Amino acid sequence: MRTLRDISLAIMFAAIAATATATVDTEALAKQNGAEFHWFPIQKTFILVDKTDTLKFAVGLPYATSHGQTVELSRAPAIEGGHIVIDSADAAKFFKATPATEKPASSIAAKSSDAKVATSSSASKTSAATKPATPKNETAGTREVRTIVIDPGHGGKDTGAQGKKSNEKDIVLSIGKLLKKELEKEGFNVKMTRDKDVFIELGQRANLANQWDGDLFISLHCNAIDATPERKKQIKGYHVYVLRAPESEEDKAIARRENKVATLYGEKNAKEELSPIEWFKLEARLEKYKQNSYMFTEEMLKAMDGGKIKRQSGGVGGAGFMVLVGALMPAVLFEIGFISNEEDEAYMMTDKGQKDIAERISKAVSTYKAAVHSYRETLGR
């Protein structure tokens, strides 16, 4: 006769066994199904990629994205014994079983998109031997670069950061106008979110860029710190920011300062920081533009090197700038220099300095355009 202790042990071992089989090693699962696995340790996110979809997960968050849609998970992915695991039930939501002897044409498929995935898989097979047709309506980041949207930050009642002799809103507007002229010389179609001293809400700036169907969004700003005079002399330089989860407290602070205008003037749905789940959903939606934003950032660094204003730290950062959130295209926020630093401020105020900065940004745009064109040629477009 089984004792109560025996029954308790049996239940315990059954629970342990169930737990052991309830999770799946994501890297091994991806390999088994012919998908790529990429882990981003700083953000604690990982993606599984095949020909038809990019699945994105975050450790500790019970959500994933598939085909740009958020999917609720049975439980959050976790790190166990040095492996990144997901619930086996969640794995079954996205992965189809395939014969071991047959390489799957498509492994990843959301339940609600099975028919769509099957169609995409068949299409990829039949067109593999032929030159891909140019899409009728290519999205920003994949098509030729033609329309550039310049966003001079702040304006009107919002002065932005203040130096000893100038306001951020005036400097970035002057440089923005010069940049427009330089880009038009190169044949670009150029739009400006503001071309005079007026106030425009952060959300409206991205909306305008989308209405104009922009190929690249450049938001111009001047940096600043609230510190001792000695500290202000030391902190100077330019910085290029992309929209991504911040990796430092400094990046968070800069984003809060730039976002504060939205809360200060009562903008609808305004916030100074994004929550982890908001970041997760946003990054999934902007995944298609991220690499091109980085590509343009690299061109900006090359173009600015050798200029009067030097890089601050590495010259590149990422944070939740609300002005970039809604822009459905490659986008950067450029902190031209520190208006709180007398040397940077003086150069940004001069006609010579503003013209030099505008010419360097224009050069970056032109080289970025050439890089995108070259990449398209390798795809036969």
N, C-alpha and C positions, 0 to 999 in steps of 0.2 A: 504493500500500500504506500502510495506516495505521500510524503509528509508535506506540510505547508512550506518548509524550507526548500524542498525539492521543486515544488511548484514555482516558488519565488525565483529560484535560480534559473528554471527553465524559461520563465517570462523575461528575465533579465538578459539571458543569452540570446533569446529570440529578438529582443529589442536591439541588441548590439549587432546581430547579424543583419537585421533590417536596415540599420543605420549604415552599416558597411557597404551594403549594396544600393543604398538610396542616392549616392552621389557618383558623379562621373568626372574623371580627369579630363578637363576641356582640351588640353593640348593633345592628348592621346586620341580623343574623340575626333578632333579636327583632322589629324593625320589619317585616321581610319577612313574618314569620309572624303578625303581629297581636298580639304579646305586649308587655307593658311591661318596660322595662329600668331597674333601679335599682342605682346604684353607691354603696358605702359606703367612702370612701377611708381612713378611720381604721382600720377593721377589715380593709380590703382584701378585702371580700366583695361579691358582686353577686347579684341575683336576677332571674329572668325569670318574669313572672306572666301567666297567662291565666285563663280562667273555671274551669278544672278543676284547676289545679296551680300551685304555686310552686316553681320550681327554684332551688336555692341553691348557689352556688359560692364558693370562696375561692382567691385567687391563691396559687400555690405548693403547694396541697394537691390530690392526685389523687383527690378524692372530690366527689360532688354528692349532693343529696338531692332525691327526688321522691316525692310522696305520703307524706312523713314517713319514707321508707326511704333508707338510705345506698346509693349506687351508686358502684362503683369506676370511675374514668376511665382512658382509655388513657395520658393524661399530664395533668399539672397545668395549669390555666389560667395564662396569663402576660400580661404587659404588653409589647407590642411596638410600637415606633414610636408611642406614645401611644394605642394601641388595646388593649382587653382581648380576648384571643383564646382559643379552645379548639380542641382537635383536631377535625378534620372528622368523624372516626369517632365522637367523643363527641357531636357535634351531631346525628349521624344516630340516636343512641340515643334522643333525646328529641323531635326535631322531625320531623313528617311533611311530605312535599312536598305543596303545594296549588297549584291552578291560579292563575296571576297575576291572573286576572279575578274570582276568587272569594275573598271574605274568609273565612278559616277560622273555623269555629265553635269549634274547639279545636286549638291548635298543639302544645302540650306534652303529651307522653305517654311514660311510661316503658314499655320493652318489655314488662315483666311485667304492665303495667296497661292494655294496649291496649283490651281488651274493656270494662274498667271505665270508661275515658275515653270510649269511643264511647257507652256507655249514658248517662253523665252529660251528654254533649253533646246527645244526642237529647232527654233529659229537659228540658234547659234551653231547647231550642227550643220544645217543645210547651207549656211552662208560662209562656213569656215574656209572653203577653197576659193571664195570670190572676194573681190575688193569691197569693203563695207561702204554702203551708200551714205552720203552725207545726211545727217538728221535734218529734217525740215525745220525744226525749232530747237536748235542747240541752246543749252543753258550757259550762263556766264561761267567762265572758267574753262569751258571746253571749246568755245568758238573763238574766232579771230577777235582781237582786242581793238575795239573802235571807240566806245563811249566811256569817257572818264568822268566820274563825279567827284568834284572837289567840295569839301565841307569845311569852311572856315569856322572853327569852334566859337561858341558863345555868341555875343552880339546883343545890341539894344540894351535893355535893362540889366543884362548879364555881362559884366565887364570881364569875367574870367579872372585869372591871376593878375596881380598888380605888381609892377616893378617900381623902382624909384622914379622913373620918368615916363613909363608907358603902361598900357593895358594890353592884356593878351588878345582881346577881341580885335584891336586895331592892327596889331602886328600880323596876325594870321590872315586877316582880310586882305591886307596889302600884298602879302606873299601869295595868297590864293589867286588874286587878280593877275599877278605877274606869271604865275604858273599856267593859268588859262591861256594867256597869250603864247607862251612857249609851246604848249601842247598843240594849240591850233596851228602853229607854224609847221608842226610835224604831221599835220593832217588828221588829228584826232577830233572827234565830236566831244565837246567839253560842256558840262553843266556844273553850275554852282548852287549849293543849297541856299546861299545868300551872297549877294554881290554888293550889299550896302549894310549899314549899321542897324540891323533889325534883329529882333529876338525870334528864334524858331525853336520849338520844342525838340528834344532829342529824338523822340519817336517819329516825328514828322520828317526829320532829315533822312532817315533810312527809307521812309515811305516814298519820298521824292526820288531817291536813287532807284528804287524799284519801278516807279512809274516811268522813269526815263530808260529803263531796261539797261542799266549800266553794266559795264564789264569790269570795272575796278572802282572802288570807293576809297578815297583818301581823306581822312579827317585831320585837319591841322590844328595843333595846339602848342602852347608854351608851358613848360613845367615850372614848378615852384616848390620851395620848402619854407616852412615856418621854423626858423632856427636863429641862432646867434649870428651876428655879423661875420664872425670868423668862419663859422660853418657854411654860411652862404657863399663865401669866397671860394671854398673848397669844392662845393657841389655844383657841377656844371656839365654840359654836354647834351647830345641828342639821344633819343631813344625811339625805336620803332616797336609798336605793340600790335599783336594780333589778338583775336578773340579766342581765349582759351582759359581754362581754370588757372588762377594765379599760383605761381610757385614760390612766392616770397611775400612777406608782410609789406615790403616796400611797394610791390606791384598792386597789392590790395589797397593800400593807402592812396595810390595815385588814381586808381579806378574810382574809389569812393569820392575823391575830390572832384573828378570830372563828372560823376553821376549826381553829385549833390544838387546841381542846378535843377534836376527834374523834381526832386522832393521839395526844394526851396520854393519853387514857383507852382507847386501843386499839380504837376503833370499826372494824368491818369495812369494808374498802375506803376507809379514811379517807385524805385527802390535803389538803394546804394550798393547792395550786394545780391548775388544770386545764391539760392540754396543749392546743396548738392544735387537734389533731384532735378532742379531747374537747369543746372549745368548739364546734367546727363542728357536730358531731352533736347537741349539746345545744340549740344555738340553733335548729336546724331543727325539733326536737321542740317547742320552746316558742314558735315563731313565732306561733301562734294567740293566745297570751296577752300577748305583748310590748306591743302597742299599748294594751291596757287597763291594764297595769302603769304605762305612761307617763301614761295618762289620770288614774289615781288619784294618781300622783306630783304632777301639776299641781294637783290639788285639795288635796293635803297642803301644798304651798307656799303656796297662797292662804290656807288655814286657819291656818297657823303664823305668817304675816306679821302683825306687830303684837304678837306675844307677847314675853314677857320674854327668851326665848332666841332669838337671831337666827340667820339662815342662816350656815353656814360656807361660804365661797367662794360658789359658785352654788347650793348647797343640794341639788344632784342629782349622783349618781355611779353607777357601775356596776362590778361585780366578781363574782368567782366564789364567792359565799357558798354553802357547802354546804347550809345550812338551807333555801335556796330552790330548790336543784337539782331535788328530786323533787316539788315542789308543782305539780300539774297544774291551775293556776288563776292568775289575775293575782296577783302577789306583790311585796311590797317589804320591805326591811329598814330600819327607822327608827332611826338613831342620834340619840336625843333631845337629847343635849348631851354635853359633855366632863366626865366625872367627875373628871378630872385638873385641871380648872379650878375654883377655889374658888367662883367666882360661879355657874357652871352647877350645880355639885354642891349648893350651898346651896339653890338654887331647886327642883331636882329632889327634894330631901329634904322640903320643906315640904308640908303638906296642901293649901295653896292652890295651890302650883305644880303638884302632881300632878293636882289636879282640873282646873286650867286646861288642862294638856296633854291630858288625857283628853277634855275637851270639844272641843278643837280637832281632835283626830283623829276624833272622832265626827262632827263637822261635815263633815270631808273625806269620810268614808264616805257620808254622806247625800247630799252634792252629787254624788259619783261615781255613786251609785245613780240619781239623777235624770238624769244625763247618759247613762247606759246605757239607761234607759227611753226617753228622748227619741230616741236613735239607733234603738232597736228600732221605735219608731213610724214613723220614716221608711222602714223596711223593710216596714211593714205587718204587724208581729207583735203 
